[in-house]
Amino acid sequence: MSKEILQLENTNANDFKNEIVKDVTNALKGYAETLQNPEIDKLLTRQETCEMLSISLVTLWDWTKKDLLPAYKIGNKVRYKKQEILLALQQMNKFSS
């Protein structure tokens, strides 16, 4: 077992504590939003994803192959996370403007 040493410079204990509290609070807010909206982490089939995006299965396959949409293999099935699809759409729109 090795020890790791953390050395902080130019900060006091109170500032350090406040930064930790701020980061933990932000992480918990994100988790709370997920709990309030369980649909956001829903796994979608390829067909459901195509319907949501109004694209064909060929286009979905192409976007997945190009890493525009992250896909998850569960056994021999492919699934997409709804939240990641929405984020990918935002990224695609950002590039085109």
Secondary structure, 3 states (H helix, E strand, C coil): CCCCCCCCCCCCHHHHHHHHHHHHHHHHHHHHHHHHCHHHHCEECHHHHHHHHCCCHHHHHHHHHCCCCCCEEECCEEEEEHHHHHHHHHHHHHHHC
